[in-house]
Amino acid sequence: MTLWKRFLSNRGSLLGLAILIAVIAVALLAPVMFPRGPWAMVQRPFLVPFTNEDLPLGTDTLGRDVLAGLVYGARVSLLVGLVSTVMALLIGVPLGALAGFYGKWVDEGAMRFTEFFQTIPNFALAIVLVAILEPTLTSITIAIAIVSWPPVARLVRAEVMSVTKREYVDAARLAGLSNMHILVRQVLPNTVSPIIVMASLMVATAILLESSLSFLGLGDPNIMSWGFQIGAARTVIRSAWWLSFFPGVAIVLTVLALNLIGEGLNDALNPHLARKGR
């Protein structure tokens, strides 16, 4: 059975993929669906959901369309999640690979450097970094990437250390190939599976982090996001429940979709482990 067929045989991963495709499609079509943008005041404030056909999810404290905010917020969440994950991989993969392949003082130095970041709680460090850099979409993305790379480095280090003990790596060394050639061509390609799985879960974590920072008022004030919507509604959560409910549902569904995809990828890329789990 091919990788794609194994992935599609998992109902959970199919559900997650369907939700994620829907979120991406909505995010891409945002300017078409709501050409006036998410900041336009379209009705009176606190319009209750499902009472106006043109505004199915009602309006917020300033009379802005809640649905337009959700659609544009999807763009921000996906962008921050993907870019911060790529940045974290660009830091963690090379560092972990070098530490696992060369060992000794390289491994010792890299792991002590990694542990320095892991001694501080991720969310606390992200808050400090955003506060120092000023709340912008760029600073939030950088902060999330900085707190996300240590687990990647540790995973890649462990995988590389395992792969380097195999016979084909010894054969490559006996053939006179350089260390860098062996690492890039022989070792790293065999560590891709767990990295892909971790990356899918990292995107979900990044979305949660961005939403949490925006909720605390550390998001970009010029960009609509799901966290911003929830944060702006926290003072009226009892009288206007929909202002925090719908963005919260959007976050839950997106994170759930990414986690289901991650589990599906794990089962597809590691079929033997999946059978043992059953």
C-alpha positions in Angstrom: 0.0 0.0 0.0 1.4 3.4 -1.0 1.9 6.3 1.4 -1.0 8.2 0.0 -3.4 5.2 0.2 -2.3 4.6 3.8 -3.0 8.2 4.7 -6.5 8.2 3.0 -7.4 5.0 4.8 -7.4 6.9 8.1 -10.8 8.5 8.5 -9.5 11.0 11.1 -6.8 12.3 8.7 -9.4 12.6 5.9 -11.6 14.7 8.2 -8.7 16.8 9.2 -7.7 17.3 5.6 -11.2 18.3 4.6 -11.4 20.9 7.4 -7.9 22.3 6.5 -8.7 22.6 2.8 -11.9 24.5 3.7 -10.0 26.9 6.0 -7.3 27.5 3.3 -10.0 28.0 0.6 -11.8 30.6 2.8 -8.6 32.4 3.7 -7.6 32.6 0.0 -11.1 33.9 -1.0 -11.3 36.5 1.8 -10.8 39.5 -0.5 -13.5 38.2 -2.9 -16.0 37.3 -0.2 -15.5 40.5 1.8 -14.0 43.2 -0.4 -14.5 45.9 2.2 -12.2 44.1 4.6 -12.7 43.1 8.3 -12.5 46.6 9.7 -15.5 48.2 8.0 -18.5 49.1 10.2 -21.5 47.6 8.5 -24.3 47.7 11.0 -25.1 48.7 14.6 -22.9 47.1 17.3 -23.9 43.8 19.0 -26.2 42.6 16.3 -27.2 39.1 17.3 -26.3 36.2 15.0 -28.8 34.8 12.5 -31.1 37.9 12.7 -29.7 39.5 9.5 -29.2 37.5 6.2 -26.3 39.7 5.2 -24.6 39.3 8.6 -25.2 35.7 9.6 -22.7 35.8 12.6 -23.7 39.3 13.8 -21.5 42.3 14.5 -18.9 43.1 17.2 -18.6 46.0 19.6 -18.0 48.5 16.8 -20.5 47.1 14.3 -18.0 45.1 12.3 -18.9 41.9 10.5 -17.9 38.9 12.7 -17.8 36.6 9.7 -15.5 38.9 7.8 -13.2 38.9 10.8 -13.1 35.1 11.0 -12.3 34.8 7.3 -9.5 37.4 7.4 -8.3 35.9 10.7 -7.8 32.5 9.0 -5.2 34.1 6.7 -3.2 35.5 9.7 -3.3 32.2 11.6 -2.3 30.0 8.7 0.4 32.5 7.6 2.0 32.7 11.1 1.7 29.0 11.6 3.4 28.0 8.3 6.1 30.7 8.3 7.1 30.2 12.0 7.2 26.4 11.5 9.5 26.8 8.4 11.8 29.2 10.4 11.9 26.8 13.3 12.8 23.9 11.0 15.5 25.9 9.4 17.1 26.4 12.8 16.4 23.1 14.5 17.1 20.7 11.7 20.7 21.8 10.9 21.6 22.2 14.5 20.2 18.8 15.5 21.8 17.1 12.5 25.2 18.4 13.2 24.9 17.5 16.9 23.8 14.0 16.2 26.3 13.3 13.4 29.5 14.7 14.8 28.8 14.1 18.5 31.4 15.0 21.2 31.9 18.7 21.7 29.6 19.7 18.9 26.8 17.7 20.4 27.6 19.0 23.9 27.6 22.6 22.8 24.5 22.3 20.7 22.5 20.6 23.4 23.5 23.1 26.1 22.4 25.9 23.8 19.1 24.1 23.2 18.6 23.5 26.9 19.0 27.2 27.5 15.9 28.0 25.5 14.0 25.0 27.0 14.5 26.2 30.6 12.1 29.1 30.0 8.4 28.3 29.3 7.6 28.8 25.7 4.7 31.1 26.2 6.5 33.3 28.7 9.5 33.6 26.4 7.2 34.5 23.4 5.6 37.2 25.5 9.0 38.7 26.4 10.2 38.6 22.8 7.1 40.2 21.4 7.2 42.9 24.0 10.8 43.7 23.2 10.4 43.6 19.5 7.0 45.5 19.5 3.8 43.7 18.6 3.8 43.2 14.8 3.0 40.2 12.6 6.8 39.8 11.9 7.8 39.9 15.6 5.1 37.4 16.5 6.3 35.0 13.8 9.9 35.4 14.9 9.0 34.9 18.5 7.0 31.7 17.8 9.9 30.3 15.7 12.4 31.0 18.4 10.4 29.1 21.0 9.5 26.3 18.6 12.9 25.1 17.3 14.4 23.3 20.4 12.1 20.2 20.2 13.0 19.9 16.5 16.7 20.0 17.2 16.3 17.2 19.8 14.2 15.0 17.5 16.6 15.4 14.6 19.6 14.7 16.8 18.1 11.5 18.1 17.1 10.4 14.5 20.5 11.2 13.1 22.3 9.4 15.9 20.2 6.3 15.1 20.7 6.4 11.4 24.5 6.9 11.6 24.8 3.5 13.2 23.5 1.7 10.2 25.6 -0.3 7.8 25.1 1.9 4.7 26.6 4.9 6.5 29.7 2.8 7.4 29.9 1.7 3.7 29.7 5.4 2.6 32.6 6.3 4.9 34.7 3.4 3.6 34.0 4.6 0.1 35.7 7.8 1.0 32.7 10.1 0.9 32.9 13.4 2.9 31.1 13.8 6.1 28.9 16.5 4.7 28.0 14.4 1.7 27.0 11.5 4.0 25.0 13.7 6.3 23.1 15.5 3.5 22.7 12.6 1.0 22.6 9.5 3.2 21.5 10.4 6.7 19.0 13.4 6.6 16.7 11.8 3.9 16.1 9.0 6.3 14.9 11.3 9.1 12.3 13.1 7.0 9.3 11.1 8.3 9.3 12.2 11.9 10.2 15.8 10.9 7.1 16.0 8.6 4.8 14.7 11.4 6.3 17.1 13.9 6.0 20.0 11.5 2.2 19.5 11.1 1.8 19.6 14.9 4.0 22.6 15.2 1.7 24.6 12.9 -1.2 23.8 15.2 0.9 24.9 18.2 1.9 28.1 16.5 -1.7 29.0 15.7 -2.5 28.6 19.4 0.5 30.7 20.5 -0.5 33.5 18.0 -4.1 33.5 19.2 -2.9 33.6 22.9 -0.6 36.5 22.3 -3.3 38.4 20.4 -5.8 37.7 23.2 -3.4 39.3 25.7 -3.1 42.4 23.5 0.3 41.5 22.1 -0.9 41.0 18.5 -0.6 43.3 15.6 -3.3 46.0 16.2 -3.5 46.6 12.4 -4.3 43.0 11.5 -7.5 41.1 12.3 -6.9 37.7 13.9 -8.9 35.1 15.8 -7.1 35.9 19.0 -7.7 39.6 18.5 -11.4 38.9 18.1 -11.6 36.9 21.3 -9.5 39.4 23.2 -11.6 42.4 22.1 -14.7 40.5 23.3 -13.5 39.4 26.8 -15.2 42.4 28.5 -18.6 41.5 27.0 -18.4 37.8 27.0 -21.7 37.4 29.0 -23.8 39.9 27.0 -22.3 39.1 23.5 -21.3 35.4 23.7 -20.9 35.1 19.9 -18.0 37.5 19.7 -15.7 35.0 21.4 -17.6 31.8 20.6 -17.1 31.8 16.8 -13.4 32.6 16.8 -12.9 30.0 19.5 -14.6 27.4 17.3 -12.5 28.4 14.3 -9.3 27.9 16.4 -10.4 24.5 17.8 -11.4 23.2 14.4 -8.2 24.3 12.7 -5.9 22.9 15.5 -8.0 19.7 15.5 -7.6 19.3 11.8 -3.8 19.7 11.9 -3.5 17.2 14.7 -5.6 14.7 12.8 -3.4 15.2 9.8 -0.4 14.7 12.0 -1.7 11.5 13.3 -2.6 10.3 9.8 0.9 11.1 8.5 2.5 9.3 11.5 0.4 6.2 10.7 1.2 6.4 6.9 4.9 7.0 7.4 5.3 4.4 10.1 2.9 1.6 9.2 4.6 -0.9 11.5 4.1 1.3 14.5 0.5 1.9 13.5 -0.1 -1.9 13.4 1.4 -2.4 16.8 -0.7 0.4 18.2 -3.9 -1.4 17.0 
